Amino acid sequence: MSGGHRPRSVIRYENWVFVPDQEPDAEPIMYAMQCAVCDEQSAASIDYTEGHAWALRHSGRNPSHHTYRELVTRPWRCWMRGW
C-alpha cells in the first residue's frame, strides 16, 4: 500500500431482540428438582409437580436431605430487528 494507508473496516450495528420462545413450534419449558446435598435430580418434565413429588420421596428416603434447587429449562430465541 502506498502512502501509509491501512485498510478500513466498516462495522454495521444491528439491533437484536432476545425473548422467551413462545412460537407454536417452541420446545416446552421443562422443570426438574435437584437435591442440594447429593446432587441427585428428578427427571425433567413439563409438569413441575413431578419434580416436587420426587423431592418429597427423596427426602423420605434421605431424612437429612431437605434442601433443593429447581432446574428450569426455558427456550429462548433471538433475531435481528429490522429498522
FIMAR-579774 format. One record per residue: residue number from 1; residue in one letter; x, y, z of N, C-alpha, C, CB in turn. Coordinates in steps of 0.001 Angstrom, whole numbers, plus 500000, padded with zeros to 6 digits. Glycine has a CB too. Layout:
N
+------+--------+--------+--------+--------+--------+--------+--------+--------+--------+--------+--------+--------+--------+
| panu | drenba |    n.X |    n.Y |    n.Z |   ca.X |   ca.Y |   ca.Z |    c.X |    c.Y |    c.Z |   cb.X |   cb.Y |   cb.Z |
+------+--------+--------+--------+--------+--------+--------+--------+--------+--------+--------+--------+--------+--------+
|  NUM |      A |      X |      Y |      Z |      X |      Y |      Z |      X |      Y |      Z |      X |      Y |      Z |
...
+------+--------+--------+--------+--------+--------+--------+--------+--------+--------+--------+--------+--------+--------+
END
This chain:
83
+------+--------+--------+--------+--------+--------+--------+--------+--------+--------+--------+--------+--------+--------+
| panu | drenba |    n.X |    n.Y |    n.Z |   ca.X |   ca.Y |   ca.Z |    c.X |    c.Y |    c.Z |   cb.X |   cb.Y |   cb.Z |
+------+--------+--------+--------+--------+--------+--------+--------+--------+--------+--------+--------+--------+--------+
|    1 |      M | 500833 | 498814 | 500000 | 500000 | 500000 | 500000 | 500866 | 501234 | 500000 | 499059 | 500006 | 501198 |
|    2 |      S | 500393 | 502168 | 499283 | 501186 | 503392 | 499198 | 500616 | 504444 | 500139 | 501221 | 503926 | 497747 |
|    3 |      G | 501430 | 505361 | 500556 | 501001 | 506494 | 501356 | 500686 | 506169 | 502804 | 499821 | 507098 | 500737 |
|    4 |      G | 501036 | 504951 | 503275 | 500823 | 504609 | 504672 | 499366 | 504407 | 505057 | 501403 | 505663 | 505523 |
|    5 |      H | 498489 | 504205 | 504113 | 497080 | 503966 | 504421 | 496867 | 502514 | 504832 | 496192 | 504316 | 503211 |
|    6 |      R | 496036 | 502351 | 505828 | 495677 | 500998 | 506257 | 494270 | 500672 | 505775 | 495771 | 500858 | 507803 |
|    7 |      P | 493988 | 499389 | 505589 | 492617 | 499029 | 505212 | 491643 | 499441 | 506310 | 492504 | 497510 | 504937 |
|    8 |      R | 490455 | 499826 | 505912 | 489423 | 500230 | 506856 | 488366 | 499150 | 506952 | 488791 | 501566 | 506441 |
|    9 |      S | 487845 | 498971 | 508142 | 486731 | 498056 | 508341 | 485464 | 498869 | 508508 | 486966 | 497136 | 509568 |
|   10 |      V | 484424 | 498387 | 507932 | 483124 | 499018 | 508120 | 482332 | 498104 | 509037 | 482378 | 499262 | 506748 |
|   11 |      I | 481892 | 498665 | 510128 | 481110 | 497897 | 511097 | 479661 | 498348 | 511011 | 481665 | 498074 | 512549 |
|   12 |      R | 478797 | 497382 | 510923 | 477377 | 497679 | 510854 | 476738 | 497257 | 512164 | 476707 | 496967 | 509648 |
|   13 |      Y | 476146 | 498198 | 512851 | 475482 | 497900 | 514108 | 474044 | 497488 | 513828 | 475532 | 499115 | 515063 |
|   14 |      E | 473602 | 496435 | 514493 | 472246 | 495933 | 514334 | 471591 | 495831 | 515704 | 472241 | 494560 | 513615 |
|   15 |      N | 470305 | 495985 | 515727 | 469541 | 495767 | 516958 | 469051 | 494322 | 516986 | 468339 | 496764 | 517062 |
|   16 |      W | 469328 | 493651 | 518072 | 468899 | 492271 | 518232 | 467837 | 492211 | 519324 | 470102 | 491346 | 518571 |
|   17 |      V | 466939 | 491266 | 519178 | 465894 | 491014 | 520163 | 466150 | 489623 | 520746 | 464451 | 491120 | 519521 |
|   18 |      F | 466019 | 489489 | 522051 | 466229 | 488209 | 522738 | 465084 | 488028 | 523724 | 467631 | 488158 | 523471 |
|   19 |      V | 464214 | 487072 | 523460 | 462994 | 486890 | 524267 | 462714 | 485403 | 524465 | 461775 | 487581 | 523591 |
|   20 |      P | 461908 | 485062 | 525482 | 461477 | 483670 | 525615 | 460757 | 483228 | 524334 | 460547 | 483496 | 526856 |
|   21 |      D | 461018 | 482018 | 523899 | 460425 | 481498 | 522662 | 459006 | 481036 | 522948 | 461276 | 480332 | 522076 |
|   22 |      Q | 458046 | 481740 | 522390 | 456643 | 481383 | 522570 | 455987 | 481040 | 521238 | 455887 | 482523 | 523249 |
|   23 |      E | 456823 | 480714 | 520254 | 456296 | 480309 | 518959 | 455609 | 478947 | 519094 | 457429 | 480256 | 517893 |
|   24 |      P | 454662 | 478632 | 518211 | 453961 | 477348 | 518298 | 454884 | 476130 | 518260 | 452972 | 477247 | 517181 |
|   25 |      D | 456034 | 476250 | 517589 | 456953 | 475113 | 517499 | 458077 | 475164 | 518539 | 457553 | 475057 | 516114 |
|   26 |      A | 457955 | 476041 | 519526 | 458999 | 476165 | 520555 | 459068 | 474895 | 521397 | 458733 | 477393 | 521461 |
|   27 |      E | 460251 | 474599 | 521882 | 460396 | 473494 | 522830 | 459616 | 473843 | 524089 | 461903 | 473215 | 523161 |
|   28 |      P | 459120 | 472849 | 524811 | 458381 | 473147 | 526044 | 459322 | 473582 | 527166 | 457570 | 471923 | 526488 |
|   29 |      I | 458792 | 474315 | 528106 | 459529 | 474630 | 529326 | 459572 | 473348 | 530145 | 458863 | 475823 | 530134 |
|   30 |      M | 460761 | 473001 | 530635 | 460934 | 471761 | 531398 | 461371 | 472093 | 532823 | 461974 | 470825 | 530712 |
|   31 |      Y | 460880 | 471295 | 533767 | 461170 | 471504 | 535181 | 461766 | 470231 | 535786 | 459891 | 471922 | 535944 |
|   32 |      A | 462693 | 470408 | 536712 | 463255 | 469297 | 537475 | 463658 | 469854 | 538840 | 464488 | 468633 | 536728 |
|   33 |      M | 463825 | 468960 | 539791 | 464325 | 469334 | 541113 | 465635 | 468601 | 541344 | 463286 | 469001 | 542237 |
|   34 |      Q | 466567 | 469279 | 542013 | 467872 | 468700 | 542313 | 468141 | 468831 | 543795 | 468990 | 469380 | 541491 |
|   35 |      C | 468577 | 467746 | 544406 | 468951 | 467766 | 545813 | 470265 | 468540 | 545951 | 469087 | 466311 | 546384 |
|   36 |      A | 470277 | 469542 | 546807 | 471485 | 470349 | 547011 | 472497 | 469635 | 547893 | 471124 | 471694 | 547629 |
|   37 |      V | 472101 | 468527 | 548526 | 473013 | 467775 | 549388 | 473826 | 466770 | 548575 | 472228 | 467050 | 550496 |
|   38 |      C | 473128 | 465986 | 547716 | 473823 | 464914 | 546987 | 473827 | 465111 | 545472 | 473185 | 463587 | 547311 |
|   39 |      D | 473178 | 466149 | 544978 | 473100 | 466484 | 543552 | 472256 | 465525 | 542712 | 474471 | 466528 | 542988 |
|   40 |      E | 471591 | 464535 | 543339 | 470654 | 463726 | 542553 | 469528 | 464629 | 542094 | 470101 | 462514 | 543379 |
|   41 |      Q | 468901 | 464263 | 540971 | 467807 | 465098 | 540494 | 466707 | 464264 | 539865 | 468319 | 466118 | 539494 |
|   42 |      S | 465549 | 464870 | 539814 | 464400 | 464235 | 539194 | 464552 | 464258 | 537683 | 463098 | 464928 | 539617 |
|   43 |      A | 463708 | 463502 | 537019 | 463634 | 463592 | 535562 | 463004 | 464938 | 535211 | 462808 | 462396 | 534949 |
|   44 |      A | 463377 | 465485 | 534079 | 462771 | 466733 | 533614 | 461374 | 466434 | 533089 | 463644 | 467412 | 532512 |
|   45 |      S | 460459 | 467372 | 533323 | 459070 | 467189 | 532912 | 458450 | 468544 | 532612 | 458261 | 466446 | 534004 |
|   46 |      I | 457410 | 468542 | 531787 | 456679 | 469786 | 531553 | 455769 | 470106 | 532737 | 455854 | 469690 | 530258 |
|   47 |      D | 455566 | 469131 | 533625 | 454730 | 469310 | 534822 | 455647 | 469500 | 536034 | 453765 | 468080 | 535035 |
|   48 |      Y | 455694 | 470714 | 536569 | 456610 | 470991 | 537681 | 456282 | 470174 | 538930 | 456576 | 472470 | 538019 |
|   49 |      T | 455060 | 469695 | 539072 | 454692 | 468942 | 540279 | 455378 | 467576 | 540331 | 453175 | 468758 | 540342 |
|   50 |      E | 455803 | 467048 | 539190 | 456516 | 465764 | 539206 | 457843 | 465889 | 539940 | 456755 | 465260 | 537772 |
|   51 |      G | 458552 | 466995 | 539725 | 459803 | 467227 | 540451 | 459571 | 467436 | 541939 | 460526 | 468429 | 539876 |
|   52 |      H | 458481 | 468088 | 542281 | 458157 | 468300 | 543702 | 457872 | 466963 | 544379 | 456937 | 469250 | 543855 |
|   53 |      A | 457125 | 466082 | 543703 | 456832 | 464763 | 544263 | 458122 | 463966 | 544447 | 455850 | 463993 | 543354 |
|   54 |      W | 459021 | 464076 | 543460 | 460303 | 463385 | 543577 | 461065 | 463878 | 544807 | 461147 | 463592 | 542302 |
|   55 |      A | 461086 | 465206 | 545025 | 461823 | 465780 | 546162 | 461256 | 465262 | 547485 | 461762 | 467331 | 546125 |
|   56 |      L | 459946 | 465155 | 547576 | 459345 | 464623 | 548803 | 459739 | 463163 | 549019 | 457813 | 464752 | 548750 |
|   57 |      R | 459721 | 462359 | 547963 | 460139 | 460950 | 548090 | 461622 | 460867 | 548462 | 459873 | 460175 | 546763 |
|   58 |      H | 462435 | 461711 | 547835 | 463883 | 461707 | 548111 | 464145 | 462079 | 549562 | 464626 | 462687 | 547168 |
|   59 |      S | 463431 | 463075 | 550073 | 463591 | 463455 | 551485 | 463160 | 462329 | 552403 | 462785 | 464720 | 551800 |
|   60 |      G | 462100 | 461612 | 552019 | 461648 | 460477 | 552828 | 462700 | 459387 | 552916 | 460367 | 459902 | 552259 |
|   61 |      R | 463409 | 459148 | 551835 | 464465 | 458123 | 551825 | 465772 | 458634 | 552429 | 464716 | 457644 | 550399 |
|   62 |      N | 465941 | 459963 | 552458 | 467183 | 460585 | 552944 | 466802 | 461745 | 553865 | 468090 | 461086 | 551744 |
|   63 |      P | 466482 | 461459 | 555127 | 465936 | 462492 | 556023 | 466804 | 463735 | 556225 | 465684 | 461888 | 557341 |
|   64 |      S | 468091 | 463646 | 555972 | 468932 | 464837 | 556140 | 469015 | 465662 | 554851 | 470341 | 464428 | 556585 |
|   65 |      H | 468366 | 465209 | 553793 | 468378 | 465938 | 552516 | 467100 | 466765 | 552424 | 468498 | 464953 | 551294 |
|   66 |      H | 467197 | 468004 | 552817 | 465988 | 468852 | 552833 | 466186 | 470180 | 552120 | 465559 | 469115 | 554260 |
|   67 |      T | 467232 | 470276 | 551288 | 467481 | 471492 | 550521 | 467540 | 471118 | 549042 | 468805 | 472197 | 550980 |
|   68 |      Y | 466778 | 471857 | 548222 | 466631 | 471516 | 546800 | 466757 | 472749 | 545918 | 465282 | 470835 | 546550 |
|   69 |      R | 467064 | 472509 | 544653 | 467086 | 473555 | 543629 | 466054 | 473193 | 542570 | 468518 | 473716 | 542995 |
|   70 |      E | 465366 | 474183 | 542074 | 464510 | 473965 | 540925 | 465333 | 474252 | 539669 | 463226 | 474864 | 540990 |
|   71 |      L | 465311 | 473341 | 538729 | 466020 | 473500 | 537455 | 464971 | 473738 | 536374 | 466913 | 472236 | 537119 |
|   72 |      V | 465043 | 474879 | 535741 | 464076 | 475232 | 534702 | 464829 | 475395 | 533387 | 463292 | 476542 | 535069 |
|   73 |      T | 464363 | 474711 | 532366 | 464919 | 474862 | 531027 | 463869 | 475572 | 530191 | 465323 | 473474 | 530396 |
|   74 |      R | 464150 | 476817 | 529842 | 463202 | 477656 | 529117 | 463805 | 478011 | 527758 | 462853 | 478948 | 529931 |
|   75 |      P | 463087 | 477715 | 526669 | 463631 | 478065 | 525355 | 463579 | 479574 | 525106 | 462864 | 477328 | 524253 |
|   76 |      W | 464620 | 480083 | 524495 | 464719 | 481496 | 524127 | 465036 | 481585 | 522651 | 465801 | 482234 | 524973 |
|   77 |      R | 464786 | 482734 | 522066 | 465140 | 482960 | 520671 | 465620 | 484385 | 520481 | 463948 | 482669 | 519751 |
|   78 |      C | 466459 | 484575 | 519484 | 466911 | 485926 | 519157 | 466848 | 486110 | 517648 | 468353 | 486184 | 519689 |
|   79 |      W | 466650 | 487322 | 517249 | 466649 | 487653 | 515845 | 467012 | 489112 | 515684 | 465289 | 487351 | 515206 |
|   80 |      M | 467448 | 489446 | 514468 | 467808 | 490815 | 514161 | 466535 | 491603 | 513904 | 468765 | 490885 | 512947 |
|   81 |      R | 466382 | 492699 | 514609 | 465197 | 493535 | 514432 | 465432 | 494482 | 513266 | 464868 | 494328 | 515731 |
|   82 |      G | 464472 | 494542 | 512357 | 464562 | 495461 | 511229 | 464296 | 496883 | 511684 | 463578 | 495062 | 510124 |
|   83 |      W | 464772 | 497815 | 510947 | 464585 | 499237 | 511300 | 463220 | 499630 | 510991 | 465554 | 500147 | 510579 |
+------+--------+--------+--------+--------+--------+--------+--------+--------+--------+--------+--------+--------+--------+
END
